[in-house]
Amino acid sequence: MSKILFNPEVLKHKPKFYHVENPERVKIILENLKSKGYNDIILMNEKSTIDEILKIHDKEYVETIINLSNLNFTYYDTDTYICKGTLDAALSAFKMSKDAVKLSLKNKDLYFVLTRPPGHHAGISGRALGAPSNGFCIFNNICGSAYLLKKFMKKVIIIDFDVHHGNGTQEIFWNDEDIIHIDFHQKGIYPGTGDIFDLGGDNARGTKINLPFKSHSTDSDYIYAWVEIVDPILKYFKPKIVLVSSGFDAYMNDGLASIDLTETFYKFAGYKLSKYSVVSVLEGGYGIGLKYGPVSFLEGYEKLNIEEDKYIFPSEDTKVMVDTVKKTISEYLDIF
């Protein structure tokens, strides 16, 4: 079953002028999920404490966000705005992400967490790994989930299929051998990170797995990479719970990138994760991806049996990328 976690406080983070990251994103998702019969919405009403945030981000960064949130409206950087409601929204999103983990420990379901502002670009001190901005993000929600889940599982697996690399997540867990971070993203776009050979710190080599795809890669490319990389990792570590940074901006013509996914990949991903309890934390998605991506992901988890062989016709570039990843990771982990 799929359950949707929502706190109206996340709508308080809103721009003064038009911005692609705005409250309508969550409203669009909710409207389309309800239209497809997904009415199991858990209303949340709590916020994380600042002390909880400080387990992920450093004090100076958190104090900066607090101080800027006391202003009527401003910008943390060229991409990332802050208003009076930002802190409440960010603390609510972070709390929902952790509460979803608690729920996932009790029941095998997909917990789809409607978080905003998003989080996977936010590093320890804000901008991560030399990125030019925070990319609309405030606090790293998926890292909050992972930090809590570590108390209950030896290895935590994060799958990030947002079209942009989760540089904040990679930075925060760079030296943590117990966090397996698998990141699907478009090569060569913001934030400019996520190279195949970025494998983790000295004690965590092989646990940070980057899958950079060329522009206009398709469902077939993503499905091939999942079958070749993600499936063996899940089989090897046998997690009861999988964390997902769910961005839907890789959907064809969503607007901020040029990957050409359709409903097929998101249904496939949901189906492939259906044997696990899943905490799915919303990241990007700014246009058509919001309408079709989340619904497809939930449908795949609940209803489908995908015949994957029908969709595996990857490009030569994807084959080379996947082979390189497998060979590189195999130097550190006996998986492939």
The 8 nearest C-alpha neighbors of each residue, nearest first, counted from 0:
[[1, 108, 301, 109, 2, 300, 107, 297],
 [2, 0, 109, 108, 110, 297, 3, 111],
 [1, 3, 110, 39, 40, 111, 109, 4],
 [2, 4, 40, 111, 110, 41, 112, 39],
 [5, 3, 112, 41, 40, 113, 111, 42],
 [6, 4, 42, 113, 43, 41, 3, 7],
 [5, 7, 43, 8, 42, 44, 9, 91],
 [8, 6, 9, 10, 5, 11, 44, 43],
 [7, 9, 88, 10, 6, 11, 87, 91],
 [10, 8, 88, 7, 11, 115, 6, 12],
 [9, 11, 22, 8, 12, 7, 13, 88],
 [12, 10, 84, 9, 8, 13, 88, 85],
 [13, 11, 85, 84, 10, 88, 9, 82],
 [12, 14, 21, 11, 22, 15, 10, 82],
 [15, 13, 16, 18, 17, 21, 80, 12],
 [14, 16, 13, 17, 72, 82, 18, 80],
 [15, 17, 14, 18, 13, 21, 19, 80],
 [18, 16, 14, 19, 15, 21, 20, 13],
 [17, 19, 20, 21, 14, 16, 15, 13],
 [18, 20, 21, 285, 17, 24, 286, 284],
 [21, 19, 18, 285, 135, 24, 22, 116],
 [20, 22, 23, 13, 19, 24, 18, 14],
 [23, 21, 10, 24, 25, 13, 26, 12],
 [24, 22, 26, 25, 21, 27, 10, 20],
 [23, 25, 22, 27, 26, 21, 28, 285],
 [26, 24, 28, 27, 23, 22, 29, 113],
 [25, 27, 23, 29, 28, 24, 30, 22],
 [28, 26, 30, 24, 25, 29, 23, 31],
 [27, 29, 25, 31, 26, 30, 289, 32],
 [30, 28, 26, 32, 31, 27, 33, 25],
 [31, 29, 27, 33, 28, 32, 26, 34],
 [32, 30, 34, 28, 33, 29, 290, 27],
 [31, 33, 37, 29, 35, 34, 30, 294],
 [32, 34, 37, 36, 35, 30, 31, 38],
 [33, 35, 31, 32, 36, 30, 37, 29],
 [36, 34, 32, 33, 37, 31, 294, 38],
 [35, 37, 33, 34, 38, 32, 39, 31],
 [38, 36, 33, 32, 35, 39, 34, 1],
 [37, 39, 33, 40, 36, 32, 3, 2],
 [40, 38, 2, 37, 3, 41, 1, 36],
 [39, 41, 3, 38, 4, 2, 42, 5],
 [42, 40, 4, 3, 5, 43, 39, 2],
 [43, 41, 5, 6, 4, 40, 44, 7],
 [44, 42, 6, 5, 45, 41, 4, 95],
 [43, 45, 6, 42, 46, 91, 8, 7],
 [46, 44, 43, 91, 94, 47, 95, 6],
 [47, 45, 91, 90, 94, 48, 44, 87],
 [48, 46, 94, 90, 51, 93, 91, 49],
 [47, 49, 50, 51, 46, 52, 90, 94],
 [48, 50, 52, 51, 53, 47, 61, 90],
 [51, 49, 53, 48, 52, 54, 47, 55],
 [52, 50, 48, 49, 53, 54, 47, 55],
 [51, 53, 49, 54, 50, 55, 56, 48],
 [54, 52, 56, 50, 55, 51, 57, 49],
 [53, 55, 52, 51, 56, 50, 57, 143],
 [54, 56, 53, 52, 123, 57, 143, 142],
 [57, 55, 123, 53, 124, 52, 54, 58],
 [58, 56, 60, 59, 124, 123, 53, 61],
 [57, 59, 61, 60, 62, 53, 56, 124],
 [60, 58, 62, 61, 57, 63, 124, 56],
 [61, 59, 63, 124, 62, 58, 57, 125],
 [60, 62, 64, 58, 63, 59, 65, 57],
 [63, 61, 65, 59, 64, 60, 58, 66],
 [62, 64, 60, 66, 61, 65, 67, 59],
 [65, 63, 61, 67, 62, 66, 68, 60],
 [66, 64, 62, 68, 63, 67, 61, 86],
 [65, 67, 63, 69, 68, 64, 62, 70],
 [66, 68, 64, 69, 70, 65, 63, 81],
 [69, 67, 83, 65, 70, 66, 82, 81],
 [68, 70, 67, 66, 83, 71, 65, 82],
 [71, 69, 68, 67, 72, 83, 82, 73],
 [70, 72, 83, 82, 69, 73, 68, 81],
 [73, 71, 82, 70, 81, 83, 15, 74],
 [74, 72, 81, 80, 82, 75, 70, 71],
 [73, 75, 80, 76, 81, 79, 77, 72],
 [74, 76, 79, 80, 81, 73, 77, 67],
 [77, 75, 74, 79, 78, 132, 80, 133],
 [76, 78, 79, 74, 132, 75, 80, 131],
 [79, 77, 76, 134, 135, 132, 80, 133],
 [78, 80, 135, 76, 75, 74, 77, 134],
 [79, 81, 74, 75, 73, 78, 14, 82],
 [80, 82, 73, 74, 85, 72, 68, 75],
 [83, 81, 72, 85, 84, 68, 71, 73],
 [82, 84, 68, 71, 85, 69, 70, 72],
 [83, 85, 11, 12, 82, 87, 86, 88],
 [86, 84, 12, 88, 82, 87, 83, 81],
 [85, 87, 89, 88, 84, 90, 68, 65],
 [88, 86, 90, 84, 85, 89, 91, 8],
 [87, 89, 9, 8, 85, 91, 86, 90],
 [90, 88, 92, 86, 91, 87, 85, 116],
 [89, 91, 46, 47, 93, 87, 92, 88],
 [90, 92, 46, 88, 94, 89, 93, 87],
 [93, 91, 114, 89, 95, 94, 90, 115],
 [92, 94, 140, 90, 96, 91, 95, 89],
 [93, 95, 47, 91, 97, 46, 96, 92],
 [96, 94, 98, 92, 97, 93, 99, 91],
 [95, 97, 93, 99, 94, 144, 98, 140],
 [96, 98, 144, 94, 100, 99, 95, 143],
 [99, 97, 95, 101, 100, 96, 94, 102],
 [98, 100, 102, 96, 97, 101, 95, 103],
 [101, 99, 103, 97, 98, 102, 144, 104],
 [102, 100, 98, 104, 99, 103, 97, 105],
 [103, 101, 99, 100, 105, 104, 98, 106],
 [102, 104, 100, 105, 106, 101, 276, 99],
 [103, 105, 101, 102, 106, 100, 107, 240],
 [106, 104, 103, 102, 101, 107, 100, 108],
 [107, 105, 103, 108, 104, 102, 276, 109],
 [108, 106, 276, 103, 275, 105, 109, 104],
 [109, 107, 276, 0, 1, 106, 110, 277],
 [108, 110, 277, 1, 276, 278, 111, 2],
 [109, 111, 278, 2, 3, 279, 1, 277],
 [110, 112, 279, 3, 4, 109, 2, 280],
 [111, 113, 4, 280, 114, 279, 3, 110],
 [114, 112, 5, 281, 4, 111, 25, 280],
 [115, 113, 92, 281, 112, 117, 116, 280],
 [116, 114, 117, 9, 92, 113, 89, 88],
 [115, 117, 136, 89, 114, 137, 118, 135],
 [118, 116, 115, 282, 136, 114, 119, 281],
 [117, 119, 139, 136, 138, 140, 121, 120],
 [118, 120, 165, 167, 139, 168, 121, 117],
 [121, 119, 167, 166, 165, 118, 133, 136],
 [122, 120, 167, 125, 139, 119, 118, 136],
 [123, 121, 167, 127, 125, 124, 126, 171],
 [122, 124, 56, 57, 125, 171, 55, 121],
 [125, 123, 60, 122, 57, 56, 126, 127],
 [124, 126, 122, 121, 123, 127, 60, 133],
 [127, 125, 133, 132, 130, 122, 121, 124],
 [126, 128, 122, 167, 129, 130, 166, 125],
 [127, 129, 130, 166, 170, 126, 192, 167],
 [128, 130, 127, 131, 126, 190, 192, 191],
 [129, 131, 190, 132, 127, 128, 126, 191],
 [132, 130, 129, 126, 190, 133, 134, 189],
 [131, 133, 134, 130, 126, 76, 78, 77],
 [134, 132, 126, 136, 135, 120, 121, 125],
 [133, 135, 132, 136, 78, 120, 79, 190],
 [136, 134, 79, 133, 78, 117, 116, 137],
 [137, 135, 118, 117, 133, 134, 121, 116],
 [136, 138, 118, 121, 116, 89, 139, 117],
 [139, 137, 118, 140, 121, 136, 89, 93],
 [138, 140, 118, 119, 121, 142, 141, 143],
 [139, 141, 93, 143, 118, 142, 138, 96],
 [142, 140, 144, 143, 139, 145, 280, 244],
 [143, 141, 145, 144, 140, 139, 146, 168],
 [142, 144, 140, 146, 141, 145, 97, 147],
 [145, 143, 97, 141, 142, 147, 96, 146],
 [146, 144, 142, 148, 147, 143, 149, 141],
 [145, 147, 143, 149, 144, 148, 142, 150],
 [146, 148, 145, 144, 149, 150, 143, 97],
 [147, 149, 145, 150, 151, 146, 144, 152],
 [150, 148, 152, 151, 147, 146, 145, 155],
 [149, 151, 148, 147, 152, 146, 153, 145],
 [150, 152, 149, 148, 153, 147, 104, 154],
 [153, 151, 149, 154, 150, 148, 155, 238],
 [154, 152, 177, 149, 155, 151, 150, 178],
 [153, 155, 177, 152, 178, 156, 149, 179],
 [156, 154, 178, 179, 177, 149, 152, 145],
 [155, 157, 179, 241, 178, 180, 242, 158],
 [158, 156, 242, 180, 243, 181, 179, 159],
 [159, 157, 243, 181, 182, 244, 180, 242],
 [158, 160, 244, 182, 243, 161, 183, 181],
 [161, 159, 183, 246, 245, 162, 182, 244],
 [246, 160, 162, 163, 159, 245, 247, 283],
 [161, 163, 184, 249, 185, 248, 160, 164],
 [164, 162, 184, 161, 185, 189, 165, 190],
 [163, 165, 184, 166, 193, 192, 182, 190],
 [166, 164, 119, 120, 168, 167, 169, 163],
 [165, 167, 169, 120, 168, 164, 127, 170],
 [168, 166, 122, 120, 121, 170, 127, 119],
 [167, 169, 171, 165, 166, 170, 119, 172],
 [168, 170, 166, 167, 173, 172, 171, 165],
 [169, 171, 173, 167, 168, 172, 166, 122],
 [170, 172, 168, 169, 173, 123, 122, 167],
 [171, 173, 175, 169, 174, 170, 168, 178],
 [174, 172, 199, 170, 169, 200, 175, 171],
 [175, 173, 200, 203, 172, 199, 202, 176],
 [174, 176, 172, 177, 173, 203, 178, 202],
 [177, 175, 203, 178, 206, 174, 202, 179],
 [176, 178, 154, 175, 155, 179, 153, 149],
 [179, 177, 155, 176, 175, 154, 156, 180],
 [178, 180, 156, 206, 207, 155, 157, 177],
 [179, 181, 157, 207, 208, 156, 178, 158],
 [182, 180, 208, 158, 209, 157, 159, 207],
 [181, 183, 159, 209, 210, 158, 160, 208],
 [184, 182, 160, 210, 159, 211, 209, 181],
 [185, 183, 162, 211, 163, 164, 212, 182],
 [184, 186, 212, 211, 162, 213, 163, 214],
 [185, 187, 211, 212, 213, 188, 184, 214],
 [186, 188, 191, 185, 189, 192, 213, 190],
 [187, 189, 191, 186, 190, 185, 163, 256],
 [190, 188, 191, 163, 187, 164, 192, 130],
 [189, 191, 130, 192, 188, 164, 163, 131],
 [192, 190, 189, 188, 187, 130, 193, 186],
 [193, 191, 190, 194, 164, 166, 128, 189],
 [194, 192, 209, 164, 195, 197, 211, 166],
 [193, 195, 197, 196, 192, 209, 211, 210],
 [196, 194, 209, 197, 324, 210, 193, 208],
 [195, 197, 194, 198, 327, 209, 324, 193],
 [198, 196, 194, 195, 199, 193, 207, 209],
 [197, 199, 207, 205, 204, 196, 206, 208],
 [200, 198, 204, 173, 203, 207, 174, 197],
 [199, 201, 174, 203, 173, 202, 204, 198],
 [202, 200, 203, 204, 199, 174, 198, 173],
 [201, 203, 200, 204, 174, 176, 175, 199],
 [204, 202, 176, 200, 199, 174, 201, 175],
 [205, 203, 199, 198, 206, 200, 201, 202],
 [204, 206, 198, 328, 331, 207, 199, 203],
 [205, 207, 179, 204, 203, 199, 208, 198],
 [208, 206, 198, 180, 199, 205, 179, 181],
 [209, 207, 181, 180, 206, 198, 182, 210],
 [208, 210, 182, 195, 193, 181, 211, 194],
 [209, 211, 183, 182, 184, 212, 195, 208],
 [212, 210, 186, 184, 185, 183, 209, 213],
 [213, 211, 185, 186, 184, 216, 210, 214],
 [212, 214, 186, 216, 185, 215, 211, 316],
 [213, 215, 257, 258, 216, 185, 212, 186],
 [216, 214, 258, 259, 257, 217, 213, 212],
 [215, 217, 258, 214, 259, 213, 220, 212],
 [216, 218, 259, 260, 219, 220, 215, 221],
 [219, 217, 260, 264, 221, 220, 222, 263],
 [218, 220, 311, 222, 310, 217, 313, 312],
 [221, 219, 313, 223, 217, 218, 222, 216],
 [220, 222, 224, 218, 223, 219, 225, 217],
 [221, 223, 225, 219, 224, 220, 218, 226],
 [222, 224, 226, 220, 225, 221, 311, 219],
 [225, 223, 227, 221, 222, 226, 228, 321],
 [224, 226, 229, 222, 228, 223, 227, 221],
 [227, 225, 230, 223, 224, 228, 229, 222],
 [226, 228, 224, 225, 223, 229, 230, 231],
 [229, 227, 225, 224, 230, 226, 231, 232],
 [230, 228, 225, 232, 231, 226, 233, 227],
 [229, 231, 226, 233, 232, 228, 234, 225],
 [232, 230, 234, 233, 229, 228, 235, 334],
 [233, 231, 235, 229, 234, 230, 236, 228],
 [232, 234, 230, 236, 235, 237, 231, 229],
 [235, 233, 231, 237, 232, 236, 230, 238],
 [234, 236, 232, 233, 237, 231, 334, 230],
 [235, 237, 233, 238, 234, 232, 154, 231],
 [238, 236, 234, 233, 235, 239, 232, 240],
 [239, 237, 240, 236, 241, 233, 155, 275],
 [238, 240, 275, 276, 237, 241, 107, 152],
 [239, 241, 276, 238, 277, 275, 242, 103],
 [242, 240, 277, 156, 276, 278, 157, 243],
 [243, 241, 157, 278, 277, 279, 156, 158],
 [244, 242, 279, 158, 157, 245, 159, 280],
 [243, 245, 159, 280, 282, 279, 158, 281],
 [246, 244, 281, 282, 243, 280, 161, 279],
 [161, 245, 247, 283, 282, 284, 248, 160],
 [246, 248, 284, 288, 249, 292, 283, 250],
 [249, 247, 284, 250, 253, 162, 283, 246],
 [250, 248, 162, 258, 247, 260, 251, 161],
 [251, 249, 260, 288, 248, 253, 261, 259],
 [250, 252, 259, 260, 253, 258, 261, 249],
 [253, 251, 254, 250, 257, 287, 259, 256],
 [254, 252, 286, 287, 288, 248, 250, 251],
 [253, 255, 252, 256, 286, 285, 248, 257],
 [256, 254, 253, 248, 257, 285, 252, 249],
 [257, 255, 254, 258, 249, 162, 248, 253],
 [258, 256, 214, 215, 259, 252, 251, 249],
 [257, 259, 215, 249, 216, 214, 251, 260],
 [260, 258, 251, 217, 215, 250, 216, 257],
 [259, 261, 250, 218, 251, 217, 249, 258],
 [262, 260, 263, 250, 264, 251, 218, 259],
 [261, 263, 265, 295, 264, 266, 292, 291],
 [264, 262, 261, 266, 265, 267, 218, 260],
 [263, 265, 267, 218, 266, 262, 268, 261],
 [264, 266, 296, 268, 267, 262, 295, 263],
 [267, 265, 299, 296, 295, 269, 263, 264],
 [266, 268, 264, 270, 265, 269, 299, 263],
 [269, 267, 265, 271, 270, 266, 264, 272],
 [268, 270, 300, 299, 296, 266, 272, 267],
 [271, 269, 299, 300, 267, 273, 272, 268],
 [270, 272, 268, 269, 273, 267, 274, 300],
 [273, 271, 269, 270, 274, 275, 268, 300],
 [272, 274, 300, 270, 275, 271, 269, 301],
 [275, 273, 272, 276, 271, 270, 107, 239],
 [276, 274, 273, 239, 272, 240, 277, 107],
 [275, 277, 107, 240, 108, 109, 103, 239],
 [278, 276, 109, 241, 240, 242, 275, 110],
 [277, 279, 242, 110, 109, 243, 99, 111],
 [280, 278, 243, 111, 112, 245, 110, 242],
 [281, 279, 112, 244, 245, 243, 111, 278],
 [280, 282, 245, 114, 113, 246, 112, 244],
 [281, 283, 246, 117, 245, 244, 280, 118],
 [284, 282, 246, 248, 247, 161, 285, 281],
 [283, 285, 248, 247, 289, 288, 246, 286],
 [284, 286, 19, 253, 289, 248, 283, 24],
 [287, 285, 253, 288, 289, 284, 254, 290],
 [286, 288, 253, 290, 289, 291, 285, 252],
 [287, 289, 250, 247, 292, 286, 290, 291],
 [290, 288, 287, 284, 292, 291, 286, 28],
 [291, 289, 287, 288, 28, 292, 31, 27],
 [290, 292, 288, 294, 289, 293, 295, 262],
 [291, 293, 288, 295, 294, 289, 247, 265],
 [294, 292, 296, 295, 291, 297, 289, 28],
 [293, 295, 297, 296, 292, 291, 32, 298],
 [296, 294, 266, 298, 292, 293, 297, 265],
 [295, 297, 265, 269, 266, 293, 299, 294],
 [298, 296, 300, 294, 299, 295, 269, 293],
 [299, 297, 295, 301, 300, 296, 302, 294],
 [300, 298, 266, 269, 270, 303, 296, 297],
 [299, 301, 269, 270, 273, 297, 298, 302],
 [302, 300, 298, 299, 0, 297, 303, 273],
 [303, 301, 298, 299, 300, 304, 270, 297],
 [302, 304, 299, 305, 270, 301, 298, 300],
 [303, 305, 306, 270, 302, 299, 267, 271],
 [304, 306, 307, 303, 267, 270, 266, 299],
 [307, 305, 308, 309, 304, 310, 267, 303],
 [306, 308, 309, 305, 310, 311, 222, 267],
 [309, 307, 310, 311, 306, 312, 305, 223],
 [310, 308, 307, 311, 306, 312, 305, 219],
 [309, 311, 219, 308, 307, 312, 222, 218],
 [312, 310, 219, 308, 223, 313, 309, 222],
 [311, 313, 219, 310, 314, 220, 223, 309],
 [314, 312, 220, 219, 311, 317, 223, 315],
 [313, 315, 317, 316, 318, 220, 312, 216],
 [314, 316, 318, 317, 319, 313, 320, 312],
 [317, 315, 319, 314, 318, 320, 213, 313],
 [316, 318, 320, 314, 315, 319, 321, 313],
 [317, 319, 315, 321, 320, 316, 322, 314],
 [320, 318, 322, 316, 317, 321, 323, 315],
 [321, 319, 317, 323, 318, 322, 316, 324],
 [320, 322, 324, 318, 323, 319, 317, 325],
 [323, 321, 319, 325, 324, 320, 318, 326],
 [322, 324, 320, 326, 321, 325, 327, 319],
 [323, 325, 321, 327, 322, 326, 328, 320],
 [326, 324, 322, 328, 327, 323, 329, 321],
 [327, 325, 329, 323, 324, 328, 322, 330],
 [326, 328, 324, 329, 325, 330, 323, 196],
 [327, 329, 205, 330, 325, 331, 326, 332],
 [330, 328, 332, 326, 331, 327, 333, 325],
 [331, 329, 328, 327, 332, 326, 333, 205],
 [330, 332, 329, 205, 328, 204, 333, 327],
 [333, 331, 329, 334, 328, 330, 205, 335],
 [332, 334, 329, 335, 331, 330, 328, 235],
 [335, 333, 332, 235, 231, 232, 329, 328],
 [334, 333, 329, 325, 231, 228, 332, 232]]
